[in-house]
């Protein structure tokens, strides 16, 4: 085996971890893959004798790449994406529950948390993700954000407070999640407005991200309150008729894929038997890039 082949094999051992880091940083599966590939290119151009801890080196390099992407993304936007943004979901069939599968590492990050992370400043997001989620020391993060370790610690602390204050509590039991979502879909199909209201928290928030090109009733929007969300559910009841339950980032969610073509994905947050948050991705361009295994069509 050549030195290059050995290095490639060692990099592959870290790929799943690096993908998880990049996904948490970017909320985009495509950009996460691009960031991991860029990390490989930088590794291939680096003198390996200068790297004492390959895993740590790759993690911080991937973090730096993601930080640059976030800053570039922020600079490109004419308007902030705000609460309407829904990150790329990771989809799995309900039968796919093997915790040994490395891809499920990404599933453990709920869409609600990714939405909160999207509203952090890029440096705050990096400090929080690398330290709180992957236990990277502040001394290693500080050079990436060009701050002292103490200032980096403050970045993570500020991000942590914002995350705790904005991330809703959630029902962890998949069986209970499924009961609520099954009931919600049945009420939508049957046009039962009162049943929908009973399944929605009074302060429920629906975020629908349809991309920049979709207009009209299906355009991106934020809808708040049980009555308004129930009315919207009835407006789009046709989606409920062909909905399939799947795992969306490790929780029960819904995909609408008539004839096997995905038209929307919905993740939900459920607490105390009621839906508190709904996250719908209906952007045709982004949906075309999703991996959707095991759907019946």
N, C-alpha and C positions, 0 to 999 in steps of 0.2 A: 504493500500500500504506500502511495506517495504521500509527501507531507501535505499536499493540497487535499487529497482524498481524506486523510485523517482529520484535517481541520474541518472539512465539510461534514464529516460524521459527527464531530464534537458539536458543531453548530446545530445540527439537526436534533441533538439531545436537548437543546435549549429552545427550539422553535416554538413549542406549545406554550412555554412560559412567556416568551417574548410576545407572542400573539395576544396572550391574555393581558399583558401590560399595555400593549398598544391599543387594544380594544377599549380598555377602561379609560385610556387617555383621550381617544378620538371618537368613540361611539360610532365608528364606521368600520365595517369589516373589510372593505376594499382598501381604505387608507391604512388600516392596521397591517394588512398583508404587504402593502408597499413599504411601510416603515420597517418591517422585519426584513424585507429584501434589501433595503438600504443598509441596515445593520450588518448584513452579511457582506455587502460590497465594501463597507468600511473595514470590516475585520480582514477581508482578503487583501487589503492594501496596507495593513498595519503590521509592524514587526512583532511577531508573536513573543519574542523575548521580553518585550515591554509589558506584557499582560500577565499578571500574577494570578488573578482570579477571573477566569473566562466568563463565568456566569454573572458575576458582579459587573464586569466590564460591559458585557452585552446589554445588561439591564439598564445601566446608566446611559449607554450610547443610544439605545432605543428610546429612552426617555427624552434625550436631547433632540432626537429626530422628531419625535411627537410634539415637543414644545415648539420647535420651529414651524411645524405644520399648523399648530393651533394659532400661533402668532400670524402666520401668513393668511390663514382662514379668516381671522378677525379683521385683518387689514383689508381683505377683499370685499367684505360685506358692506353694502351701502346702508343696510338697515340691520339691526340685531335680529337674530332668529327668535329670541325670547322663548316663551313657554310653548310655542307651537311646534318646536322641533321635537321629533321622535327619533331616537337613535336606531341604527340598524338592529333588528332583532335576530337572535340566534334560535332557529327552529329545529325541533326534534319531534318525532312521533311520540305519542303517549307511552308506547311500549318500550321506548328507548330510555331506560332509567338506570343504566349501569353506571355507578359513580366512578368506576375505574376509567371510563372514557375521558381522555384528556380534553376533548372538545367541550365537555360539560363545565370545564373551568370557567369558560366565558359565560355559560348559562347562569352561574351563581350570582351574577351581577344583574339585578333587576332593572327594567327600563326606568322605573321611578328614580332610582339612584343615578343612572346615567343622565337623566334629564337635569337633575340637580347639579351634577358635575359639569354639565355643559354651561351652566351659568356662573361657574367660577372663573376667575382670571387664570390665564394659562399657567403662570408660575405657581399659583395656589393649587391648581389641579395636579400639576406635576409633583409638588411636595406631598400632597395628600395621598395620591395614588402610590407613589414609590414608597413612602414611609409607612402609611397606615395599612395599605393593602399588601405590600410586598416586603416590609421590614427592612428597607434600605436605610442605612444610617444617614443622619443629616450631614455628616462630614462628607459623604459621597454625593449627596444631592446638591450641596451648596455651590460647587463649581459650575454645575449645569445651569442653575438659575442666577449665577453671578452675584451671590450674596454670602454673608458669613453664615456659619452653622446656626448661630443664635437667631439671625434674621430668617433663615430657612425654617427653623422650628416655629417661629411666629406665623409664617405663611401657612404651614400645615395646621397649626392651632386655629387660625382664623377660618380656614377651609372646613375643618372638623366641626366648628360651631355652626357654620352655615348648612353643612350636610345634615347634622342632627336636627336642626330646626326645620328643615324643609322636606326630609325624607319621611313619608308616612309609614305608620306601622302596618304590618301585613300578616295575614294568616299563612302560617308555614305549611299546614297540612294540605297536600294535593287533593285528597278526597273531599275535604270541605270546600276547597276552591272549585272543584268540578261540580259539586252540588249547586253552588250559587250560579255558576256560569251556565249550567244546563237549564236552570230555572229561568235565567235571564233570556236565553235564546228561545225557550218555549214561549215566554211571554211576548217576545218580539214577534215571533211567527204568528201567534194568535191574536196580536193586536190588543193585548190586555194591558192598558195603560196603568191601572191601579196596581197590578202585579209588578210592573216595572218600577213604579215608585217605591214599592215595599222593598225592592232589592237594591235600590240606590241610596247611598248616604245623602242626607239633605244637602251637603256641601260638595258633592262629587264634582270632579273636574275631568272633562274629556278634552284631550289634545288630538287633533287630526292633522297630520302632516301629509299633504297631497302633492308637495313640490311646488315649484314656481309657476308651472304652466297650466295647472288645473284651475278652472274658474267655475262660477256658479255655486250651486248648493253643495257641491263636493269639494270646494276649495278649502285650503288650510284654515283652521280656526280653533279657538279655544271656547268651549261651552261649559258654563258653570251652573250648578244647581240641579237637583233631581228632576224637576219638571221639564226644564229645557233639554236635559240629556235624554229623558224618556221620550220626549217629542221627536228628537232626532233619531232615536232608535226605531221608532215607528216609521219615520220617513224613509229609513234605509232597511226596512224589514226584509226586503228581498235578499239582502246579504245573509241574513240569519237563516234563510231557507236552505242555503247551500254551504253553511258554515261547518267547519270541521275543527274539533278540539285538538290542540297540539301543545307541546311544551314551548313556551316563549320565554327564553332566558331562565329556564328552570322552573317556571310557574305555568299553571294552566292558562292557555290563551286560545285564540281563534284565528283560523286562516280561512279566507274566502277564495277558493280556487276552482271555479267551474271549469271542467274539462282539463284540469291539471295546471291551469295558468293562474298564478297568484294575482289577485286584484286588490287585496288588502290583508293586513295582519293586525290583530288587536291583542295587546297585552293589558292585563287589568291588575289593580291592587284591591285586595279584599280584606276587610277587617270586621270582626264581629258579625259575620254573615251578610255583609252588605258591600257593594262595590264603592270604593272611595276614589279610584282613579282609573281612567281608560286612556290607552295610548294606541292610536291607530296610525299605521303607516300605509299610505295609499299612493305614494309617489311612484308612478309607473317605471321611471328610469332606475330607481333604486331597487324596486321589487324584482325587476328583471335580473338583477345580479345576485339575488338571494339563493342560497342552497335550500331547497325544500324537499327533503327525502320523505318517502313513505306516505304521500297523500294519495287518496283514492281517485281524484279527478271527477 
